[in-house]
Amino acid sequence: STTGVSHTLTTTFAGTIARLAVRLNIIHDFVGDVDVTLQKGTGTAIDVTSDNGGSSFDYLNTVLDSTCATAITSGSAPFTGCYAPEASFTTNYASTAAASSWTLKVADDASLDTGTLSNWSLMMCVTP
């Protein structure tokens, strides 16, 4: 829906973030309408992927990591494998405290399509 769905995870790791990645499983019948953002705590939500993939389907075990060679904007759906997010996780989160709440929001630009956030996970390398 255009309102979207949000899901929050809480991390309690001591230390600072050296590397961060997100794994997504989103079932959707027109991923070109899907917008995904990630927000740490009460900070600004950053663009993970928006309006990529055209009229194709799904994000299937898709890893978004700033160290991936292919940008999500250059990929094609169904998105599987490793892609660099639209906004750099390194620029936005490296050297910040790992312990926080993390909210992933998935929304659809069009009200006629349907989709499901099946699951997502956060992966971190943390420096003590």
Secondary structure, 3 states (H helix, E strand, C coil): CCCCEEEEEEECCCCEEEEEEEEEEEEECCHHHEEEEEEECCCCCEEEEECCCCCCCCEEEEEEECCCCCEHHHCCCCEEEEEECCCCHHHHHCCCECCEEEEEEEEECCCCCCEEEEEEEEEEEEEC
